[in-house]
């Protein structure tokens, strides 16, 4: 019974001209494609060690799962990390630990031009759009944000009904202007006013670029662009949605700041900031100079590192474009400090923030708070199947397929996200106490060490010497003479 079909397949393979392997090895050549299809699963479950999985290794995935499910949160027999490996980092601890803080510190966001400042958690949900994530995932995240007291960044895909579960929102505006998009695809101030007036919207973030694909617009594959998603975004369904690489509403630093002022005024004074992956240090310096000259300042700046995640991106952009989080964060913090702007502008950081140590490290480098995307996805049940761009996510996190989406039970998963957030914050407070820190203002670059060679360790304060407030203003004044 099988001989006939196999013979037909063999004949087709032998005479077809598109695939060399099948032409030279009829029938048995198909096993190559089978092995390729299951290769990632074999590698993840049987080949990779606890510390070498990419983008997120098994130890970090388990870290999230254990805290989300509130199972065992301890590790036996010592560290699996090579503490003598070049690049290994650790925190400074004190022989006189401080008393543990009674509650998690919060960060007040809002500069002198802000009329509605916002008090934020030090860990929040990073930008992920409805469309990139399923409706169930967005709903669960927003409920978790409501119950856990942290904010939820909408991503550039507009505010959907699933974002409106009572959690605090950061409304992100990308180059596609979804949610505030005019008929010709440009920015509509009138539609923006409607979105910004929502009581759930606490802050507005203008996305200049993202770490996973800086210089390239957001990508929503046609397979994920359902009629519902297209209606919310104001685009055609079942087509690839690729946002422009840059904004049409402005073209230089002065235009950027003018738009920020407009967005703040049109939102009745809510905090407004922008997000970027740092590319050219001098371009960011120019933005700082314009802030000094015009007096227009954002309330916050989000720094996204090149190691940031995404649902879909061209591989060259993911691998070779943009500055990594560490250098990008230092660049932004030091320039803001040097131009005496940091006192009015909070700095958020978003790039592979998973653990309490990740938060401690980022705050020592100069960030005020952290956002996490993949950490929250793992808490939802993501298994790093790497199918985010196919609409075939097996856990229902990044798919619009109703059959797969039903696997993500909102009532169960929002609790896990809340648990993960609470556990990480609790462990962060433990690290603060171990370091002898009584207030976040005591965190600085001296508290993190890095092994830079087999026989040398350096503090972050040596690798990245801190800049004194206003140090660059003298040069600015001299250039005007």
N, C-alpha and C positions, 0 to 999 in steps of 0.2 A: 504493500500500500504506500510506503514511503519512497520507494525507488523512483516512481514516476515524477513526483514533485521535486525530488532532489536532482534528478536528471535535468528537468526543465530549468531549475535554478542554475545548475552548472553550465548549461548551454548559454543561458542569458549572460552569466558572468564572463564566460569565455569570449563572447562576441561584443560585449559592451565596451565602450572606449573611455568612459569617464574615470574609472578607478583602476590603477595599475595592479594593486594587490589582488583584487577580485579577478582581473583578467589573467594574471599569472597563476593564481591559486584558487580556482573556482570552488565554491561551496565552503571549503575550510577557511578561506579568507575572512568569512563573516565572523569567525570566532575572535578575530582581532578587534572588531568593533564591539563585540560583547564584553571583552576584557577591558576595553577602554571605557565603556559605559559604567562598569562597576569598579573601576580602578580607584576613584576617590574614596569610595566606601571601604574598600579593602585597606587602603593606606591609613585611613583614619582609625579603623577599628583594630587592625592587626599589625601595622608597621610603625606608625609614629610613636615616639616616647611621650612621657608626660610633659616634657619641656620643649619639644621642638615642633609642635603643630603650628600651622599658620592659617590665617592671621592671628587667631587666638589659640594658645596651646591648651592642652588638656587640663593642666593644673589650674589655669585661670578659668576655664569653663566650669570645672568642678567647684571652684571657689564661689562662683555665682550660684550654681545649682544648689549647693549646700545651704547657702544663706537664704535663697528664695524658698526652699522647702523646709527650712529650719531643722535640718538634720545635723550631723556631726560637723562642727566648724573647727576642729583641731587637726593637726597633722603629726603623724608619728615618726620617730627615729631621726629627726633632724632634717635640715634643708636638703633638697635635691639640687639646688643651684651650686655651681662652682664658684665659691667666694673668691677664688684667686684668678678668675677669668677676667681678661681685659674688658672693661665696660660694666663690670659688676658695681652696683650702687647700694648704699645703705645709709640709714639716718643716724645722726648724732643722738645719743641718749644721755641722760644725766644720772649721776650717782645720787642726786636729790630729786626724785620725781615729784612733780607737782600734784596737788589734789585734783582729782578728776573733775572736769566741769560737770555741773549738775544737768545742763541741757545743751543741746547742740547750738553753736553760734549761728547767727544769721547775718546776711549781708544786706545793707541798705543801699539801694540803687536809685540814683536820681541826682543830677547835678543842679547847679544854681537856677537853670531855666526850666526845671521839671516841677510841675505842680502836684503830681501824684506819685511820689516815690514808692518803691516796692521793696518789701523785705523778703529776701530769697534764701532758700536752703543753700548749703555749700555743694550739694549734689543734686542735679536735675536731669530731666529727660532731654537729650539733644535732638536736633532737628531731624525729623523723619516724617515724610508726607503721607497722607492718605493716598493710596495708589502704590507707593513704594511699600507701605504696610497695608495689611488687610483691615477691614472695618472692625473686626473683632479685636485685633491687636491695638488699634488706636483707642477703641472704647476702654479696653482694660488698662492701658497706660494712663488715660485721663482720670479714670476712677482712682487709680493708685495715687496719682498726683494730688487729687482732692483729699483722699484719706491720709496721705503721708505728709502733706504740707510742703510739696515741692512743685516747681513749674514744669510745664510741658510745652516744648517748642514745636510748632505746627509743621515745620518744614515748609518748603516753598510751594507746596501743592494746594494752598488755600485752607480755609477753615471749613471742615466738614461737619455734618451733624454728630459724627462720632467723637469730635473734639469737645462737644458741649455737654459733658457729663458733670460739670461743676468744678473741674480742676482749673487752676490758673494757667493761662495761655501766654506764650510769646508768639505773636503773629509774625511769621517770617515772610518777607517780600523778596522774591527772586527776580531774575531778569525776564521771566515770563509774565510777571505781574498777576499771577493767578489769585483770584479773589478781588482784585482791584484793576482788572484788565479792561481796556477800552476795546471798541470794535476792531480797531486796526492793530491790536496787540500791544499798545503802549500803556502807560500808566494813567489811571483814571482817579483823580483826587476825590471826586464825588463817591465812587465806589469804595475808596479807601476809608473815607469818613464813616461809612456804614459799618465796615469791619472793625475799625478801631474803636467805635462807640460801644461795642459789645462789652458788657460788664466782666465777662470772663477774660478779656484781653487786658493783661496787666502791663505788657511791654511790647514794643515793635522792634523787629530786627531786619535791617536791610542787608540782604546777602550779596556781597561782592563776588565771593568765590568760596569754594569748599575744598577741604584738603584732599579728598579722593580724586578730584579732577579739576584743579584750578585752571582757569582759562578756557574751560569747556562748560557749556550749560548743562543743567539737570537733564537726565534721560529717564523717560518712562516708556518702556518697550510696548509695542502695539498689543502684545499678548495680555498685558496688565491693564490696558486703557479701556475699561468698561464704559458703558453708557452713563452710569452713575458718576464715575470719576470724571469723565469728559464734561458732564453737565456742571459739576462743581468747579472745574477749572475753566470752563468756557472754551473748549476746544472740540475737535472732531473725534468721535470714539473710534477705537480699533485702529488707530494710527500711532506711529512713533511720535512721542512728544519730546522734542529736544529744544530746551530753552536757549536763547542766544547766549554767547559767551560773555557779553557785556550789557550794561544798562543803556537803554535809549533815553532815559530821563535826565542823564547827565553824562559828561565826557571828561571831566577833570576834577581836581580836588575841591575847587571852589564850588562847582556844581553839586558835588557830593554833599558838602556841608550845607548848602542852600536847601537841598532836598531834605536833609535831616531836620533842619529848622522848620520846614513846611510840614513834615510828618508829625513833629512834636506839637505844633500849633493846632493842626487839624485833628489831633487826638485829645485835645483839651489838656495838653501838658503831661501825657504819660511818658515814661522813660523810652527813649529811642536810641538805638545803637546800630552798629553794622558788624558783619562777620566777614572775615577774610582768611585765606591762607596766604601767608607772606611770600611774596616773590622777590621784588626788587626793594631792598632796604631803603634806597633813596626815594622811591615813590611814597613809602610810608612816612619818611621824613618830611616830604613835601606836604602831605596831609597835616602833619603836626604843625608845620610852619603856618599853614593856612588857618588852622585853629587859633594860633596865637594872633595872627593878623586880623581875623574877622571876629574873634570872640565867640564863634559858634563851635560848640563841642557836643559830641555824642555823650549820652549818659553811660554807655558801656561799649566795649569792643570785644567781640568773640574771636579768639584766635583758634583756627582749625589747622591741625598739622597734616603734613603729607601722608602720614600713616592712617588718616581717618578712613572710615568705612563708607560704603555706598551700595545702593542696590544694583547699579549698572554704570559702568564707565569704560571708555577705551583704555586698553591695557597700558599704552605708552603714557597716558595722563596719570594713571594710578601709580605707575612705577617710577616715573622720571620727572614729574613736574611738581613744583612747590617745595617750600621749606618745611622740614620736620618740626614737630610741635616744640621741642626743647629750644631750638634756635629761634623759631618764630616767636615764641612767647617772650624770650629774653629780648629780642629785637624790639617788640612792641612796648614792653614794660620800660626798657631803658630809654627809648626815645620819648615816651610820654613823660617819664621822670625828668629827663634832661631838659625838656621844654616846659617843665613845671605844670604839666597837665594831669598827671596821675591822681592828684588829690581830688579832682572832680570827675574822673572817669574810672569806672570799674572794669576790670579785665576778666572775661570768662575764658576758659580753655576747654576745648573738646577734641580729643584724639586718644582713643584707646584707653580711656579712664575706666578701670575695672575695680581696683582694690583700694583699700584705705590708704595704703602707701602711695598709690598713684596720686591721690588727692593731696596728701602731705607734701609730696615732691613738687607738684604743680604750684601749690601755695608758697612753698619756699622759693621757687623761681620767680614769683611775683604775681601769680594769678590771685583773684579774689574768690572765685568759685569755679566749679567744674560741671560740665555736662557730659553725660554718657549716652551713647546710642546702642552700641553692641552689648554693653553690660545689661541694659534694660531688655534688649531682645533675648538674650540668653535667659534672663529671669522669666520671660514669657514662655520659654520652652524651645527657643532656637537651638538646633544641634549643629550649626555650622555646616549644613549640607552644601553650601555654595550654589544654591539654585535661585537666589534672590531675583535674578534677571530673566527667569524662564516662566514664571507664574506656576511653578511646580513645587513650591516650598512644602515639604512633607509635614511641617508642624503648623501650617496655617498662618504663620507670622507675616510672610511677604507674598501673599497670593490673593487674587480676587476670585479664584475658583471656589464656588460654594461648597463643593464636596470636601476640599482640603481645609477650607476656612472653619468648617464646623468642628474640626478637631481641637480648635482653640476655644476653650470654654471660658467666657469672660469672668464668670463668678469665681472661678478657681484661680485664674491667672493674675487678676489685679491684686489679689492678696499676696501672691509670690513676688510681684514687683515691689509692693510696699515693704514686704519682709526684707528683700534684698537691700533696698535703700536704707531701712532702719538699721540693719546689721552693719553695713559699711560705715554709716555715720557713727555708730557705737564704737566700732573698732578704731575709727579715726580719733575719737576722743581718748581712747586708750593710748594711741601713739603720741598725742599731745602731752598727756600726763607723763609718759616715759621720757619725753624730751625735756621735761621741766617747763613746759609752756603753759601759761595761764590765760593767754589771749592771742588771737590770730595775728595781731600786730607784731608779736615776738618771733614769728616765723621769718627766716631769711636764708640766704644761700649758704651760710656757714653750717647749716644743720644737715646738709647732704654731702656725702663723700662719694668719689668715683675712682675706681682703679683704672688708671690711664696707661699703665705698663705693668710688666710683671713685678717691678720693684718700686712702683710709685703710686701713691694715692694723692688725690687733690680734692679740695672742697669746691663746691659750685661757686663759692665766692672767689676762688682763684681762677677757675675756668671762665667765669663770667663776672668780672669785677663790677660791683654795683655803682651806678651813676648817681651823683648828688643831684637833688632837686634844683632845676634851673641852670644846670651846668652848661647847656647848649645855648642859652639865651644870649650870652655875651657874644658868641659868634654871630648870632642872628642880628644883633644890634650893630656889630661892626660891618656886616654886609650891607646894611642900609645906608651907611655913611658915604 
